[in-house]
Amino acid sequence: MKSLKKFIASFFLTNRFFYALTALVVQFFGGFFYPFLSIIGLILLAVLIGATVFDAWQLYKTKEPFIVERNFADKLSNGDENMVFLTIENTTNQTFDLQLIDEVPVQFQQRNFKVEFDLLPQKSKSVSYTVRPTERGRYKFRKLNVFVSSMGLVLVKRKLRFFEEKEAAVYPSIIQMQRYEFLAISNQLREYGIKKLRRIGQSQEFEQIREYVVGDDYRNINWKATGRRHALMVNEYIDERSQRVYSIIDKGRVMKMPFEGLTLLDYAINACLALSNVVIKHQNKPGLVTFSSEIDTFLPAEKKASQMNRLLEMLYAQQTDFKESNYEQLFLHLRKRIKQRSLLLFFTNFETKNAMYRQIKYLRSISKKHVLVVIFFENTELKEITQSQPETVEDVYIKTIGKKFAYDKHLIVNELTKYGIHSILTKPEDLTVNTINKYLELRSRGLIN
C-alpha cells in the first residue's frame, strides 16, 4: 500500500497525453455519425494506452536513475548574491528531459524557480542560481523536485524528490568582509584615494626585558630585574602600533529604515564586520558597542585570533528594538569601560537638525576623550523627489520639503565639524567603502596609529 501511494504521488500524465485523449473523444463523437470512426478510435485508444504503459515503464524501470548534489555555504552573506550549485548525474543508458524545481527558503518568496535541460546517458550536468537574503537568521532549504520525462513519447512524467531539509545561517556580509580583507592584504585599498604617510611614532609599548648595553637610555633600567639577575637589565620598547578601534552601532528605531531590501542597521553591521577585519590587518584592535535604550553589547578591543569570530557571532544576533536611543547611557558606559583614547566609529542616523541637537552635548563629551567619527546616511529616496519635475502644487510642496531634509543633512555635517567631531554622510550602499576610507585617512594623518 505504501509503495502504491508513493507511485501515485510520483506519476503525472503530460499535456501531450491529454491532447491525444481529447482527439480520441472527438473521434468517438464522430462515430455516432460514421461507425467506422469508432473502430479506428478503439484502435488508437489501445495504441495510446500501450504507449503510455511503455513510456511509464521506461521511466520507472530504474529505481534510482540519478545522483543529485546541492551545495551552498553553511553561512550565507546578508545583502550579497550567494551561489547555490546543483549537480545531477544520469546513471542509466537513456536520455531524459528534466525539469528541476528547488524549494528555496520561504524568505526569498521565489515560487517560479525552474530549470529545464536534457541529460544524456551516463552524463552529469551542473546548474547554479543565486539567492540574496536581506535578513539575518536561519533559512531552510527544502527538497529538490525533479520531473523526468522520456525524449520520445513524453506521455508520462515521473516526479523524484531529493534531500531533507537543510538550514543555512545568514550572517553579516562575509563576502564583503573577505573582499576588503584581500584588498587590505594586497595593499589595494589605496585605490580608493587614501595615501599612506610615514610618521615617527610618539607613543611606545613594552616589548621585552634585555641586558643593558652601552648607549641604552638609563631611564629604561628595570631595577627589579636587575636585582634578580645581578646585572643591569633594561626595558625595551617599540613604537606603539595597536590602537583601539571601536564600532558603535545605534540599534534604535532610526536604524530600521529600509533601503534596497536591507535596513540601515544591516548596512551598519556589514560595514562594521568588514572594517574590523581591515583594522586587524593593520595591527589595530577592533571592538564593538551596540546600544538602544540600554547598552546591549560590549566587546573590548582585542587583537586575538578569535576576535573576528566573536564579532561575527555578536553581530549576527543584533536586532533593533524600535526604542529611542539613550545617548546619555552610551556616554556613561564609554567613560566607564574605555579608559584609553580610542577611535570610535559611531553608526547612527539623523534625519533633522533637531534630532542631532538633542544629542550634541553627549557627542561633544565623547569627542573630548576619544577620536569620534559620526556616520549617518543620505536619504537616497529623497534624491528622486528633489530631482523630479513638479506638475502640481502638491508636487512643489513635496519637493520643497524633500530639499529641506536633504539640506539639513549637510548642516548636520557642518555643525559636527564646528565642534571638532569627524563625520561621514554616505549613501547606504557606499557605507563600507567610505568607512574604511575614513579609518585609513585618520591613520595617515597620525590621529591613530
C-alpha positions in Angstrom: 0.0 0.0 0.0 2.8 2.4 0.8 4.6 1.6 -2.5 1.3 2.2 -4.3 0.8 5.6 -2.7 4.4 6.6 -3.5 3.9 5.5 -7.1 0.6 7.6 -7.4 2.3 10.6 -5.9 5.2 10.4 -8.4 3.1 9.7 -11.5 1.9 12.5 -13.8 0.3 12.5 -17.2 1.6 15.2 -19.6 -0.3 17.6 -21.7 0.6 15.5 -24.8 -1.4 12.6 -23.3 -4.5 14.8 -22.7 -4.3 16.3 -26.2 -4.3 12.7 -27.6 -7.2 11.8 -25.4 -9.1 14.9 -26.5 -8.6 13.9 -30.1 -9.9 10.4 -29.3 -13.0 11.9 -27.7 -13.7 13.8 -30.9 -13.1 10.6 -32.8 -15.7 8.7 -30.8 -18.1 11.5 -31.1 -17.8 11.3 -34.9 -18.5 7.5 -34.6 -22.1 8.3 -33.8 -22.4 9.5 -37.4 -19.8 7.4 -39.1 -19.4 4.0 -37.3 -16.1 3.2 -38.9 -14.6 6.1 -36.9 -15.4 4.3 -33.6 -13.4 1.3 -34.8 -10.5 3.5 -35.6 -10.9 5.2 -32.3 -10.7 1.9 -30.4 -7.5 1.0 -32.2 -6.0 4.4 -31.4 -7.1 4.2 -27.8 -5.4 0.8 -27.5 -2.3 2.3 -29.1 -2.4 5.3 -26.6 -2.8 3.0 -23.6 0.1 0.8 -24.8 2.3 3.8 -25.5 1.6 5.3 -22.0 2.4 2.0 -20.3 5.6 1.6 -22.3 6.6 5.3 -21.5 5.9 4.7 -17.8 8.0 1.5 -17.8 10.8 3.5 -19.4 10.7 6.0 -16.6 10.2 3.6 -13.6 12.4 0.6 -14.6 15.3 2.1 -12.7 14.6 2.7 -9.1 17.2 5.5 -8.6 18.2 6.8 -12.0 20.0 9.9 -10.8 22.7 11.0 -8.3 22.0 14.6 -7.2 24.0 17.0 -5.1 23.1 20.5 -3.9 25.9 22.7 -2.4 25.8 26.0 -0.7 27.7 27.7 2.1 26.7 27.0 5.6 26.9 30.7 6.3 25.2 32.9 3.7 26.1 36.6 3.4 23.4 39.1 4.1 22.8 41.5 1.3 25.0 39.7 -1.2 24.4 37.3 -4.0 25.1 33.8 -2.7 25.6 30.9 -5.1 23.7 27.6 -4.9 25.0 24.7 -7.0 23.0 21.8 -8.3 24.7 18.7 -9.9 22.7 15.8 -11.3 24.2 12.6 -12.8 22.3 10.2 -15.1 23.3 6.6 -14.1 21.1 5.0 -16.8 21.6 4.3 -20.6 18.6 6.6 -21.5 18.3 10.2 -22.4 15.9 12.2 -20.3 14.2 15.6 -20.3 14.5 17.1 -16.8 12.7 19.9 -15.1 14.3 21.0 -11.7 12.2 22.9 -9.1 14.1 23.7 -6.0 12.2 24.5 -2.8 14.2 27.6 -1.7 13.6 29.1 1.7 10.3 30.9 2.1 12.1 34.2 3.0 13.1 34.6 -0.7 9.5 34.2 -2.0 10.6 32.6 -5.2 7.8 30.5 -6.5 8.8 30.3 -10.1 12.3 28.8 -9.8 12.6 26.2 -12.6 15.5 24.8 -14.7 14.9 22.6 -17.8 17.5 20.6 -19.8 18.2 17.3 -21.5 20.6 14.8 -19.8 22.4 12.2 -21.9 23.2 8.7 -20.7 26.0 8.4 -18.1 26.5 12.1 -18.1 26.2 14.8 -15.5 25.2 18.4 -15.6 25.7 21.3 -13.1 23.5 24.3 -12.8 23.6 27.2 -10.4 21.5 30.1 -9.2 21.9 32.9 -6.7 19.9 34.0 -3.7 20.1 37.4 -2.0 19.0 37.3 1.7 18.0 40.6 3.2 17.5 39.5 6.8 19.9 37.7 9.2 18.7 34.4 10.7 18.0 30.8 9.8 17.0 29.8 6.3 15.6 26.3 5.4 16.3 24.8 2.0 13.8 22.1 1.5 13.5 19.3 -1.1 14.6 19.4 -4.8 11.9 18.2 -7.1 13.0 16.6 -10.4 10.3 15.9 -13.1 11.6 13.3 -15.6 10.2 12.5 -19.0 11.5 10.4 -21.9 12.8 12.0 -25.0 10.4 10.1 -27.3 6.7 9.8 -26.3 6.6 12.3 -23.4 3.2 11.0 -22.3 4.2 10.4 -18.6 6.3 12.4 -16.1 7.9 10.9 -13.1 8.5 13.1 -10.0 11.5 12.4 -7.9 12.3 14.3 -4.6 15.8 14.6 -3.2 17.3 15.9 0.1 16.0 16.5 3.5 15.6 20.0 5.0 18.9 21.8 5.5 19.4 25.0 7.3 21.8 27.8 6.4 22.6 30.7 8.7 22.5 34.2 7.1 25.3 36.2 8.8 26.6 39.7 8.2 28.2 40.1 4.9 31.1 37.6 4.9 31.6 38.1 1.2 32.1 41.8 1.7 34.5 41.2 4.6 36.6 38.8 2.5 36.7 41.2 -0.4 38.1 44.0 1.7 40.4 41.7 3.5 42.0 40.8 0.1 42.4 44.5 -0.7 43.9 45.2 2.7 46.5 42.3 2.3 47.4 43.3 -1.3 47.6 47.0 -0.3 45.0 47.9 -2.9 42.8 49.9 -0.5 44.8 52.9 -1.6 43.0 52.7 -4.9 40.0 54.3 -3.1 42.0 57.5 -2.7 44.0 57.1 0.5 47.7 57.6 0.6 50.0 56.2 3.2 52.1 58.7 5.1 55.2 57.9 7.1 55.3 59.3 10.5 57.5 58.9 13.5 56.0 57.0 16.4 55.4 59.1 19.6 53.9 56.6 21.9 55.6 53.3 22.9 54.6 49.9 24.2 56.7 47.4 26.2 58.2 44.5 24.2 60.8 42.7 26.3 63.5 42.9 29.1 67.1 42.5 28.0 70.6 43.1 29.2 72.0 46.7 29.3 74.4 47.7 26.5 76.4 50.9 26.2 74.2 53.6 24.7 70.9 52.4 26.2 68.8 55.0 28.0 69.4 54.7 31.7 65.8 55.8 32.3 64.7 52.4 30.9 66.6 50.4 33.5 64.4 47.8 35.2 65.7 47.8 38.8 63.7 44.7 39.9 65.0 42.6 37.1 68.5 44.0 37.7 68.3 42.9 41.4 67.2 39.4 40.4 69.8 38.9 37.7 72.6 40.8 39.4 73.2 42.6 36.1 71.8 45.7 34.6 68.6 45.0 32.7 66.6 47.4 30.7 63.0 47.5 29.3 62.9 47.6 25.5 60.0 49.4 23.8 58.7 49.7 20.3 56.6 52.3 18.7 53.0 51.5 19.7 51.1 50.2 16.7 48.0 48.6 18.2 45.3 51.2 18.8 41.8 50.5 19.8 39.1 51.0 17.2 35.5 50.6 18.4 32.5 50.3 16.2 29.4 51.8 18.0 26.1 50.8 16.4 22.9 52.5 17.3 20.1 49.9 17.3 17.2 52.4 17.9 14.2 52.9 15.6 16.0 55.3 13.4 18.1 52.4 12.1 15.1 50.4 10.9 14.7 52.4 7.8 15.0 50.1 4.7 17.0 50.8 1.5 17.1 48.2 -1.3 15.8 45.4 1.0 18.3 46.0 3.8 17.8 48.1 6.9 20.3 50.8 7.9 21.2 48.5 10.8 22.1 45.7 8.4 24.2 48.1 6.4 26.0 49.3 9.6 26.6 45.7 10.7 28.1 44.7 7.3 30.3 47.7 7.3 31.4 47.0 10.9 32.4 43.5 10.1 34.5 44.5 7.0 36.1 47.4 8.9 37.0 45.3 11.9 38.8 42.8 9.6 40.8 45.6 7.9 41.6 47.0 11.4 43.1 43.7 12.4 45.1 43.5 9.2 46.6 46.9 10.1 47.7 45.7 13.5 45.0 47.6 15.4 42.4 46.2 17.9 38.7 46.2 16.9 35.9 46.3 19.5 32.2 46.6 19.4 29.4 48.5 21.3 25.7 48.3 20.4 23.0 50.2 22.2 19.5 51.4 22.1 17.6 52.4 25.2 20.2 50.4 27.1 23.7 49.2 26.4 23.2 45.8 24.7 26.7 44.6 23.7 30.2 45.5 24.7 33.2 43.6 23.3 36.6 45.0 24.5 39.0 45.8 21.7 41.5 43.0 21.3 43.9 41.6 18.6 43.3 38.0 19.4 42.9 35.4 16.7 39.4 34.7 17.9 38.3 38.3 17.9 36.7 38.2 14.4 34.7 35.1 15.2 33.4 36.8 18.4 32.5 39.9 16.4 30.7 37.8 13.8 28.6 35.9 16.3 27.7 39.1 18.2 26.7 40.9 15.0 24.6 38.0 13.8 22.2 38.4 16.7 21.7 42.2 16.6 18.1 43.4 16.1 16.5 46.8 16.6 14.0 47.2 19.4 12.3 50.2 17.9 13.0 52.3 21.0 14.6 55.8 21.4 18.4 55.6 21.7 19.8 56.7 25.0 22.9 58.7 24.3 23.4 59.6 27.9 23.7 55.9 28.8 26.2 55.4 26.0 28.4 58.3 27.2 28.4 57.0 30.8 29.2 53.5 29.6 32.1 54.6 27.3 33.6 56.7 30.1 33.5 53.7 32.5 34.7 51.0 30.1 37.0 52.6 27.6 39.8 54.3 29.6 42.4 54.8 26.8 42.0 57.2 24.0 40.5 55.3 21.1 38.9 55.7 17.6 35.1 55.5 17.9 33.2 54.9 14.6 29.6 55.7 15.5 26.9 54.3 13.2 23.6 56.2 13.6 21.2 58.3 11.7 20.0 61.9 12.0 17.1 62.9 9.7 16.8 66.5 11.1 19.0 69.1 12.8 16.8 69.0 15.9 17.5 65.3 16.3 21.2 66.0 16.2 20.9 69.0 18.6 19.3 66.8 21.2 22.4 64.6 21.3 25.2 67.0 20.6 26.2 67.5 24.2 26.9 63.8 24.6 28.8 63.6 21.3 30.9 66.6 22.3 31.7 64.9 25.7 32.7 61.7 24.0 34.9 63.5 21.4 36.9 65.2 24.2 38.3 61.8 25.3 38.3 59.9 22.0 38.6 60.4 18.2 34.9 60.3 17.3 33.5 59.8 13.8 29.8 60.1 13.5 28.5 58.1 10.5 25.0 58.8 9.2 23.0 58.3 6.0 21.8 60.2 3.0 18.1 59.5 2.3 18.5 58.3 -1.3 14.8 58.1 -1.7 14.6 61.9 -1.4 17.0 62.3 -4.4 14.3 61.1 -6.8 11.9 63.6 -5.3 14.2 66.6 -5.3 15.3 65.9 -9.0 11.8 65.4 -10.3 9.8 68.0 -12.2 6.8 69.1 -10.2 3.4 69.1 -12.0 1.0 70.1 -9.3 1.0 72.3 -6.2 1.3 69.2 -4.1 4.4 68.1 -6.0 6.0 71.5 -5.4 5.3 71.2 -1.7 6.7 67.7 -1.5 9.8 68.7 -3.5 10.4 71.7 -1.2 10.2 69.5 1.9 12.5 66.9 0.4 15.1 69.6 -0.4 14.9 70.9 3.2 15.5 67.4 4.6 18.5 66.9 2.2 19.9 70.3 3.1 19.6 69.6 6.9 21.9 66.6 6.4 24.7 68.9 5.2 24.0 71.3 8.0 24.5 68.5 10.5 27.9 67.8 9.0 28.9 71.4 9.4 27.7 71.5 13.0 29.6 68.4 13.9 32.8 69.8 12.2 32.4 73.0 14.2 32.8 71.0 17.4 35.8 69.0 16.1 33.8 65.9 15.5 34.6 63.9 12.3 31.6 62.8 10.3 30.6 60.7 7.2 27.4 61.4 5.3 27.1 58.5 2.9 24.6 56.6 0.8 23.8 53.2 2.4 25.4 51.2 -0.4 28.7 53.2 -0.1 28.9 52.9 3.7 31.6 50.2 3.8 34.0 51.9 1.4 33.5 55.3 2.9 34.0 54.0 6.5 37.2 52.2 5.6 38.5 55.2 3.7 37.9 57.4 6.8 39.8 54.9 9.0 42.7 54.9 6.6 42.6 58.7 6.4 42.8 59.1 10.1 45.7 56.6 10.3 47.6 58.5 7.5 47.1 61.8 9.4 48.5 60.4 12.5 45.4 60.6 14.6 45.7 56.9 15.3 48.5 54.5 14.6 
